[in-house]
Amino acid sequence: MMRLEPAFLRGSYPPLVTPFRNGDVDYRTFADLVERQVQEGSHGILVNGTTAEPSSLTPAERGQLVRTAVEVTSGRIPVAAATGSQSLAETLEITAAAEKARADVLLIVTPYYIKPSQAGLVEYYAAIGQRTTLPLMIYHIPGRTAVSVTAATVEEIARRVPHLVGIKHAVNDLEFVTELLSRLGMEFRIFCGLESLSLPMLAVGATGLMNAVGNLSPGRVAALYNEFAGGNWSEARKLHFDLFELNRAIFLDTNPIPLKYMMSRLGLLHSAELRLPLVPLDAGSAKVLDDVLARAGLPETHHAAR
């Protein structure tokens, strides 16, 4: 495995939403969201992850979002670009654009719908690894893709792709984290992709968090990691409980439907606009989320997005 700087790919890397306005990507608001992450202490950001509605974006839009993020961050924090798709050809196209845009790391989801074998997954990532030199991470989210990867398969991919450096693990399975680290070593970067498992996954060796709730409260999510990394476990546990209701609220409906609603209520987005087939919340769910925001100490405290 390639050697990484000790602080690289550690901490909170929130997967940013994609703002829309009248059907188009709102790059100006997206730039504001990126800057907010820098100012509130996030250790990095993820562009075009699940929370960004990537399957509703064109490759050109995904490329422009990465370019915008790299321009705004200006090297202050790393930019991880999610570049996976359902086809190898499109994944390679989006990956090449992210590398050209100077993204710092790639996150590539297991190809969805096709349901490949473990041998197919090895060859898929090996083919991608031959065409990029950037650090590469696997995105493991079988609840969305209907594809699971085994620890043995990840180990074989790492053997074939020396710049495979980690995985985003969005599964309720801590044993898998332990097995991966046993096979690949503690320098293998594992990011938690399930909000409520952030602290438990860090406790068994994960190095970071890629949690949608970081769009709402980036400072608290970053602080949870910082307190844990600094050995202040009681404070980290307090933040874990402080974030618990907000974490659960993210999944009141399909992510990012509830998240965009809450961000619009906070004035972080011009509106909660989505792209079909996602549709807005019903009035009852909206009232539930308004109450969650109030209890979380996040009433409408930000100016409306421009």
C-alpha positions in Angstrom: 0.0 0.0 0.0 1.3 3.5 -0.8 2.5 5.5 2.1 0.4 8.4 3.1 1.1 11.5 5.2 0.1 10.7 8.8 -2.8 13.2 8.9 -4.1 12.5 5.4 -7.5 10.8 5.2 -8.2 11.1 8.9 -11.1 13.1 10.5 -14.4 14.3 9.2 -15.0 14.4 5.4 -18.7 15.3 5.0 -20.3 14.2 1.8 -21.7 17.5 0.5 -25.2 17.9 -1.0 -25.6 19.2 -4.5 -27.7 22.4 -4.5 -30.2 22.9 -7.3 -32.0 26.0 -8.5 -34.7 25.8 -11.1 -33.4 22.4 -12.2 -29.7 23.5 -12.6 -26.8 22.8 -10.3 -26.3 25.9 -8.1 -22.5 26.1 -8.2 -22.4 29.4 -6.3 -24.2 28.0 -3.3 -22.1 24.9 -3.5 -19.0 27.0 -3.3 -20.5 28.6 -0.1 -21.1 25.2 1.4 -17.5 24.1 0.7 -16.1 27.3 2.3 -18.4 26.7 5.4 -16.8 23.2 5.8 -13.3 24.8 5.8 -14.3 27.5 8.3 -16.1 25.0 10.7 -13.1 22.7 11.0 -13.9 19.7 8.7 -10.7 17.8 7.9 -11.7 17.3 4.2 -14.8 17.0 2.1 -16.4 14.5 -0.2 -17.9 15.6 -3.5 -20.4 13.6 -5.5 -21.1 11.0 -2.8 -24.5 9.4 -2.3 -25.7 12.6 -0.5 -25.0 14.6 -3.7 -27.5 12.6 -5.8 -24.8 11.6 -8.2 -27.0 9.3 -10.3 -29.1 12.3 -11.2 -26.0 14.3 -12.3 -24.3 14.3 -15.7 -20.6 13.5 -15.9 -20.0 17.2 -16.8 -21.8 18.4 -13.7 -19.9 16.0 -11.5 -16.7 17.3 -13.0 -17.6 20.9 -12.4 -18.5 20.2 -8.8 -15.0 18.8 -8.2 -13.4 21.7 -10.0 -15.4 24.1 -7.8 -14.4 22.3 -4.6 -10.7 22.3 -5.5 -10.8 25.9 -6.4 -12.6 27.0 -3.2 -10.5 24.8 -0.8 -7.2 26.0 -2.5 -5.3 23.2 -0.7 -6.6 24.1 2.8 -8.3 20.7 3.2 -8.3 17.7 0.9 -11.0 17.1 -1.7 -12.2 13.5 -2.1 -14.1 12.9 -5.3 -16.6 10.1 -5.7 -16.2 8.9 -9.3 -18.0 5.6 -9.5 -20.9 4.7 -11.8 -22.7 1.6 -13.0 -20.4 1.2 -16.0 -16.6 1.0 -16.2 -16.5 3.4 -19.1 -18.4 6.1 -17.3 -16.4 5.5 -14.1 -13.1 6.0 -16.0 -14.4 9.2 -17.7 -15.5 10.7 -14.4 -12.3 9.5 -12.7 -10.1 11.1 -15.4 -12.0 14.4 -15.0 -11.5 14.4 -11.2 -7.8 13.7 -11.5 -7.5 16.5 -14.0 -9.3 18.8 -11.6 -6.6 17.9 -9.0 -8.8 16.0 -6.5 -6.7 14.5 -3.7 -8.3 11.1 -3.5 -10.9 9.0 -5.3 -13.9 7.1 -3.8 -15.3 4.5 -6.1 -18.5 2.7 -5.3 -19.0 -0.9 -6.1 -20.8 -1.0 -9.5 -24.5 -1.2 -8.8 -27.4 -3.1 -10.4 -25.0 -5.5 -12.2 -24.3 -7.5 -9.1 -20.8 -8.7 -10.0 -19.0 -11.6 -8.4 -16.1 -11.1 -6.1 -13.7 -11.9 -8.9 -15.5 -9.3 -11.1 -15.0 -6.7 -8.4 -11.3 -7.4 -8.2 -10.9 -7.0 -12.0 -13.1 -3.9 -12.0 -10.9 -2.1 -9.4 -7.7 -3.4 -11.0 -8.8 -1.9 -14.3 -9.5 1.5 -12.7 -6.2 1.3 -10.7 -4.3 0.9 -14.0 -5.7 4.3 -15.2 -5.1 6.6 -12.3 -2.3 7.3 -9.9 -4.4 9.0 -7.2 -5.0 7.3 -3.9 -8.1 5.2 -4.3 -10.8 4.1 -1.8 -13.7 1.6 -2.2 -17.2 2.7 -1.4 -19.0 -0.2 0.3 -22.7 0.5 0.6 -24.6 -2.7 -0.2 -27.9 -1.1 0.9 -27.8 1.1 -2.2 -25.8 -1.1 -4.6 -27.0 -4.6 -3.7 -23.3 -5.6 -3.8 -21.2 -6.7 -0.9 -17.4 -7.0 -0.9 -15.6 -9.4 1.3 -12.4 -8.6 3.3 -10.6 -11.2 1.2 -11.6 -9.4 -1.9 -10.4 -6.0 -0.6 -7.1 -7.6 0.3 -6.8 -9.0 -3.2 -7.7 -5.6 -4.7 -5.0 -4.0 -2.5 -2.5 -6.6 -3.8 -3.4 -5.7 -7.4 -3.7 -1.9 -6.8 -0.9 -0.6 -4.5 -2.6 2.8 -4.3 -5.8 1.4 -2.8 -5.6 3.1 0.6 -9.0 2.6 2.2 -12.7 2.1 2.2 -15.9 3.9 3.1 -17.9 1.3 5.0 -21.6 2.1 5.2 -22.7 -1.2 6.8 -23.7 -2.1 10.3 -20.8 -4.5 10.6 -17.9 -3.7 13.0 -16.4 -7.2 12.6 -15.7 -6.4 9.0 -13.7 -3.4 10.1 -11.6 -5.5 12.4 -11.0 -8.1 9.8 -9.9 -5.5 7.2 -7.4 -4.0 9.6 -6.1 -7.4 10.6 -5.5 -8.2 6.9 -4.3 -4.9 5.7 -2.8 -3.2 8.7 -3.8 -0.2 10.8 -2.6 2.3 8.2 -5.5 1.2 5.9 -8.0 4.1 6.1 -11.5 3.1 7.0 -14.2 5.8 7.0 -17.6 5.3 8.7 -20.5 5.9 6.4 -23.2 5.3 9.0 -23.8 8.3 11.3 -24.8 6.4 14.4 -21.8 4.1 14.2 -19.2 6.9 14.1 -17.9 6.5 17.6 -18.0 2.7 17.7 -16.3 2.4 14.3 -13.5 4.8 15.4 -13.1 2.7 18.6 -12.2 -0.4 16.6 -9.8 1.4 14.3 -11.6 3.5 11.7 -9.7 6.7 10.8 -12.5 9.0 9.8 -16.2 9.9 9.2 -18.0 10.5 5.9 -21.4 11.4 7.4 -24.2 13.4 5.8 -25.0 15.0 9.2 -21.7 17.0 8.6 -23.7 19.2 6.2 -25.8 20.3 9.2 -23.3 20.5 12.0 -19.8 20.2 10.6 -18.2 21.6 13.7 -19.7 19.0 16.0 -18.8 16.1 13.8 -15.2 17.3 13.4 -15.1 17.8 17.2 -16.3 14.2 17.8 -13.3 13.0 15.8 -10.9 15.4 17.4 -11.9 14.5 20.9 -11.6 10.8 20.1 -8.2 11.2 18.5 -7.0 13.3 21.4 -8.0 10.6 23.9 -10.9 12.5 25.4 -13.3 9.6 25.1 -15.9 11.0 27.6 -16.3 14.2 25.5 -16.4 12.2 22.3 -19.1 10.0 23.8 -21.1 13.1 24.8 -20.9 14.4 21.3 -22.0 11.0 20.0 -25.2 11.3 22.1 -25.7 15.0 21.3 -25.7 14.1 17.5 -27.9 11.0 17.9 -31.3 12.4 17.1 -29.9 14.5 14.3 -28.2 11.5 12.9 -31.5 9.5 12.9 -33.4 12.4 11.3 -31.2 12.2 8.2 -32.9 8.9 7.4 -36.5 9.9 8.1 -36.8 9.5 4.3 -34.3 8.7 1.6 -31.1 10.7 2.0 -30.8 13.6 1.1 -34.5 14.4 1.2 -34.6 15.2 4.9 -31.1 16.7 4.9 -32.0 19.2 2.2 -35.2 20.2 4.0 -33.2 20.9 7.2 -30.5 22.8 5.3 -33.1 24.9 3.7 -34.7 25.7 7.1 -31.2 26.7 8.3 -30.8 29.0 5.3 -27.9 27.0 3.9 -29.8 26.2 0.7 -32.0 28.4 -1.4 -34.6 25.6 -1.3 -34.8 21.9 -0.7 -34.9 21.2 -4.4 -34.2 17.7 -5.6 -34.1 15.9 -8.9 -36.6 13.2 -9.8 -37.2 10.5 -8.8 -36.7 12.1 -5.4 -39.5 14.3 -4.2 -39.9 16.7 -1.2 -41.0 15.7 2.3 -44.7 15.7 3.2 -45.9 18.2 5.8 -46.0 15.8 8.7 -42.4 14.8 8.2 -41.4 18.4 7.8 -42.9 19.2 11.2 -40.9 16.3 12.8 -37.7 17.7 11.4 -38.4 21.3 12.5 -38.7 19.9 16.0 -35.5 18.0 15.7 -33.7 21.1 14.6 -35.0 23.1 17.5 -33.9 20.4 20.0 -30.5 20.2 18.4 -30.0 23.9 18.9 -30.1 24.6 15.2 -33.0 26.9 14.6 -32.8 29.2 11.6 -29.5 30.7 12.5 -27.8 31.2 9.1 -28.6 33.8 6.5 -30.3 32.4 3.5 -28.1 31.1 0.7 -27.7 33.6 -2.1 
